Amino acid sequence: MEDLPHRAARAWTLAERVEQVAAGGFDGLAVDLGARQAPVAGELAPLLDGPGRGLRRAVFAFVDGDGALERALRYATAIGAPTMVVCARVFSRDLGLLAETVERWHARAAAAGVAMQLETHRDTMTNDLRATVDLLDLLDLLDLLDLLDLLDLLDPLDERVELAIDLSHHVCGCELPDEPTAEVEALVDALLARAGSLQGRVATRGQVQVPLGFPVHERWVARFRDWWTRGFAQILARPAPPAADGPREVMFCCELGTHPYAITGADGEQLSDRWAEALQLADWARESFAAAGSPLLTLFTGGRHDRRADPRRRDGHRGDRARIGARRAASRGRGRGRADVPRPAGPLAGGAQHPACQGVRHAGGVPARAGGRLRKRLGVGWFRALCAGRR
């Protein structure tokens, strides 16, 4: 909420920002610890628990190591935030090492009583759409191991680690095509299958945050709203986490940054009113949540869905069937020389089938960490045969 209200002589104070959030119909707010005006925890916490408020809260943090994680956890504890979204600034071509890092951070946060989600964000380990799907599931081996009934040998990122989905970074960072394609939609579905929360911002392939009311952006507004609906549907289709007590809260964060995220004119003023747009995003989130199959009872900024009657089943090592379908669709769309990509359902089904994409791959199409385990479990001869069968 920096530099608000729009074109005003004086910016809102911290207390006024909190009051605006409560009056605007939001159930809570998120603090970005990387913001220029990130509030001191001791000043913010009393405002969140003011009379008649009880605002929910979350913390967003860029984390480049264990020390940064600990500092963010201390802040979350100080303001009573049960949720923390991490932008992981750890980089490696070893996907196994990245997965181990995220799992360690996730476990540390859980021990501190904070639910950690990994954000899809530029200049972090989730920078690239295709490589992020590789990180989630090591999909190069999925079809092969499924065929041989060897899925227990695959060690993907722990399924308890959920994503905070901000597709604006992938749209802009990867310069996704203006028109939907089957390959891109399958990759997006693979991410949405792991969604724990969604973030509200509309991007184009050339700009990460665009004004919502400009006619030139209508196609991207419609596309993002469709993705949000599909994301809510994925979350609602999954059982609540085993530790959940009662209804699961679904967070939708209206995340509209000040400049340089917001486009400015020659006078340095932002082209659109970000606060009015945040209220618009909240309304769209309610509509998407309702379209996903359940009425929106609250906005944090998201909704609640009572899952106490839902079956708590898991399908072996892979989780529920909905996730398997999204993963295999993405895997098929990315295999060498294969074009049997199923078209997504709904208004975005008109994309042409795409050839293999250029995701990060290791020799033989097998991720290094998984390959090492296969060598140990199957022997070098069998491992080479498996790689040959995959080519």
PEBEL-V458081 format. One record per residue. N is the residue number from 0. RES is the residue in one letter. SS is DSSP state (h for helix, s for strand, l for the rest). Layout:
{{N	RES	SS} {N	RES	SS}}
This chain:
{{0	M	l} {1	E	l} {2	D	l} {3	L	l} {4	P	l} {5	H	l} {6	R	l} {7	A	l} {8	A	l} {9	R	l} {10	A	l} {11	W	l} {12	T	l} {13	L	h} {14	A	h} {15	E	h} {16	R	h} {17	V	h} {18	E	h} {19	Q	h} {20	V	h} {21	A	h} {22	A	h} {23	G	l} {24	G	l} {25	F	l} {26	D	l} {27	G	s} {28	L	s} {29	A	s} {30	V	s} {31	D	s} {32	L	l} {33	G	l} {34	A	l} {35	R	l} {36	Q	l} {37	A	l} {38	P	l} {39	V	l} {40	A	h} {41	G	h} {42	E	h} {43	L	h} {44	A	h} {45	P	h} {46	L	h} {47	L	h} {48	D	l} {49	G	l} {50	P	l} {51	G	l} {52	R	l} {53	G	l} {54	L	l} {55	R	s} {56	R	s} {57	A	s} {58	V	s} {59	F	s} {60	A	s} {61	F	s} {62	V	s} {63	D	l} {64	G	l} {65	D	h} {66	G	h} {67	A	h} {68	L	h} {69	E	h} {70	R	h} {71	A	h} {72	L	h} {73	R	h} {74	Y	h} {75	A	h} {76	T	h} {77	A	h} {78	I	h} {79	G	l} {80	A	l} {81	P	l} {82	T	s} {83	M	s} {84	V	s} {85	V	s} {86	C	s} {87	A	s} {88	R	l} {89	V	l} {90	F	l} {91	S	l} {92	R	l} {93	D	l} {94	L	h} {95	G	h} {96	L	h} {97	L	h} {98	A	h} {99	E	h} {100	T	h} {101	V	h} {102	E	h} {103	R	h} {104	W	h} {105	H	h} {106	A	h} {107	R	h} {108	A	h} {109	A	h} {110	A	h} {111	A	l} {112	G	l} {113	V	l} {114	A	s} {115	M	s} {116	Q	s} {117	L	s} {118	E	s} {119	T	l} {120	H	l} {121	R	l} {122	D	l} {123	T	l} {124	M	l} {125	T	l} {126	N	l} {127	D	l} {128	L	h} {129	R	h} {130	A	h} {131	T	h} {132	V	h} {133	D	h} {134	L	h} {135	L	h} {136	D	h} {137	L	l} {138	L	h} {139	D	h} {140	L	h} {141	L	h} {142	D	h} {143	L	h} {144	L	h} {145	D	h} {146	L	h} {147	L	l} {148	D	l} {149	L	l} {150	L	h} {151	D	h} {152	L	h} {153	L	l} {154	D	l} {155	P	l} {156	L	l} {157	D	l} {158	E	l} {159	R	l} {160	V	l} {161	E	s} {162	L	s} {163	A	s} {164	I	s} {165	D	l} {166	L	l} {167	S	h} {168	H	h} {169	H	h} {170	V	h} {171	C	h} {172	G	h} {173	C	l} {174	E	l} {175	L	l} {176	P	l} {177	D	l} {178	E	l} {179	P	l} {180	T	l} {181	A	h} {182	E	h} {183	V	h} {184	E	h} {185	A	h} {186	L	h} {187	V	h} {188	D	h} {189	A	h} {190	L	h} {191	L	h} {192	A	l} {193	R	l} {194	A	s} {195	G	s} {196	S	s} {197	L	s} {198	Q	s} {199	G	s} {200	R	l} {201	V	l} {202	A	l} {203	T	s} {204	R	l} {205	G	l} {206	Q	s} {207	V	l} {208	Q	l} {209	V	l} {210	P	l} {211	L	l} {212	G	l} {213	F	l} {214	P	h} {215	V	h} {216	H	h} {217	E	h} {218	R	h} {219	W	h} {220	V	h} {221	A	h} {222	R	h} {223	F	h} {224	R	h} {225	D	h} {226	W	h} {227	W	h} {228	T	h} {229	R	h} {230	G	h} {231	F	h} {232	A	h} {233	Q	h} {234	I	h} {235	L	h} {236	A	h} {237	R	l} {238	P	l} {239	A	l} {240	P	l} {241	P	l} {242	A	l} {243	A	l} {244	D	l} {245	G	l} {246	P	l} {247	R	s} {248	E	s} {249	V	s} {250	M	s} {251	F	s} {252	C	s} {253	C	s} {254	E	l} {255	L	l} {256	G	l} {257	T	l} {258	H	l} {259	P	l} {260	Y	l} {261	A	l} {262	I	l} {263	T	s} {264	G	l} {265	A	l} {266	D	l} {267	G	l} {268	E	l} {269	Q	s} {270	L	l} {271	S	l} {272	D	l} {273	R	h} {274	W	h} {275	A	h} {276	E	h} {277	A	h} {278	L	h} {279	Q	h} {280	L	h} {281	A	h} {282	D	h} {283	W	h} {284	A	h} {285	R	h} {286	E	h} {287	S	h} {288	F	h} {289	A	h} {290	A	h} {291	A	l} {292	G	l} {293	S	l} {294	P	l} {295	L	l} {296	L	l} {297	T	l} {298	L	l} {299	F	l} {300	T	l} {301	G	s} {302	G	s} {303	R	s} {304	H	s} {305	D	l} {306	R	l} {307	R	l} {308	A	l} {309	D	l} {310	P	l} {311	R	l} {312	R	l} {313	R	l} {314	D	l} {315	G	l} {316	H	l} {317	R	l} {318	G	l} {319	D	l} {320	R	h} {321	A	h} {322	R	h} {323	I	h} {324	G	h} {325	A	h} {326	R	h} {327	R	h} {328	A	h} {329	A	h} {330	S	h} {331	R	h} {332	G	h} {333	R	h} {334	G	l} {335	R	l} {336	G	l} {337	R	l} {338	A	l} {339	D	l} {340	V	l} {341	P	l} {342	R	l} {343	P	l} {344	A	l} {345	G	l} {346	P	l} {347	L	l} {348	A	l} {349	G	l} {350	G	l} {351	A	l} {352	Q	l} {353	H	l} {354	P	l} {355	A	l} {356	C	l} {357	Q	l} {358	G	l} {359	V	l} {360	R	l} {361	H	l} {362	A	h} {363	G	h} {364	G	h} {365	V	l} {366	P	l} {367	A	h} {368	R	h} {369	A	h} {370	G	h} {371	G	h} {372	R	h} {373	L	h} {374	R	h} {375	K	h} {376	R	h} {377	L	h} {378	G	l} {379	V	h} {380	G	h} {381	W	h} {382	F	h} {383	R	h} {384	A	h} {385	L	h} {386	C	h} {387	A	h} {388	G	h} {389	R	h} {390	R	l}}
